[in-house]
Amino acid sequence: MLTNLYRDRALVEPVDSQMRRSDEYLEDAARTLTGGGRRRRVVNAAARHAVDFQTWRSLVRDGGVSRAQAVALASAMVLAAQGPLR
């Protein structure tokens, strides 16, 4: 169902306006993962990617990993982003 909403979002204004609420929720979730403070750009990018619907769809549906494995992968990505990256 979410796949259809994301697909139709650009075409149907009421869908887009409702999806903005989800965008705000996911932005809050990403902010929570980064501790809410000012962090490096790479940590913010990793957190946003970790909560993005397309990431989960790619991992679970397309990649065939379990939800638990997807959580572990997304968590590892955010944690790795907090380390020393050059």
C-alpha positions in Angstrom: 0.0 0.0 0.0 2.8 2.5 0.8 4.3 1.7 -2.5 1.2 2.9 -4.2 1.1 6.1 -2.1 4.7 6.9 -2.9 4.0 6.2 -6.6 0.9 8.4 -6.7 2.3 11.2 -4.4 3.6 13.3 -7.3 0.3 12.9 -9.2 -2.4 13.4 -6.6 -2.1 16.5 -4.4 -4.2 15.1 -1.5 -1.9 12.2 -1.3 1.1 14.5 -1.2 -0.4 16.7 1.5 -1.1 13.7 3.7 2.3 12.2 3.1 3.9 15.3 4.4 2.8 14.2 7.9 4.8 11.0 7.4 7.7 13.0 6.2 7.7 15.0 9.4 7.4 11.9 11.5 10.4 10.3 9.7 12.4 13.5 10.1 11.7 13.3 13.8 12.8 9.7 13.8 16.0 10.5 12.1 16.6 13.4 14.5 16.1 10.9 17.4 18.6 8.5 15.9 21.3 11.3 15.7 20.6 12.5 19.3 18.8 15.6 18.2 21.9 17.7 18.3 24.1 19.1 15.5 25.9 16.2 14.0 28.0 15.7 11.0 26.3 15.6 7.6 27.1 11.9 7.1 25.3 10.9 10.4 22.2 12.8 9.4 22.3 11.3 5.9 22.7 7.8 7.4 19.8 8.3 9.8 17.5 9.6 7.1 18.4 6.7 4.9 17.8 4.3 7.8 14.2 5.4 8.3 13.3 5.8 4.6 10.6 3.5 3.3 12.5 2.8 0.1 15.5 1.5 2.2 13.3 -1.0 4.0 11.6 -2.1 0.8 15.0 -2.6 -0.8 16.4 -4.6 2.1 13.4 -6.7 2.9 11.4 -7.1 -0.2 14.1 -6.8 -2.9 17.0 -8.0 -0.9 15.3 -10.9 0.9 16.6 -10.1 4.4 14.4 -10.4 7.5 13.1 -7.4 9.4 15.5 -8.1 12.2 18.4 -8.2 9.7 17.2 -4.9 8.2 17.2 -3.3 11.6 20.7 -4.6 12.3 22.0 -3.3 9.0 20.4 0.1 9.4 21.6 0.4 12.9 25.1 -0.6 11.9 25.1 2.1 9.2 24.1 4.9 11.6 26.7 3.7 14.2 29.4 3.5 11.5 28.5 7.0 10.4 29.2 8.2 13.9 32.8 6.9 13.7 35.7 8.5 12.0 34.9 8.9 8.3 37.1 10.9 6.0 
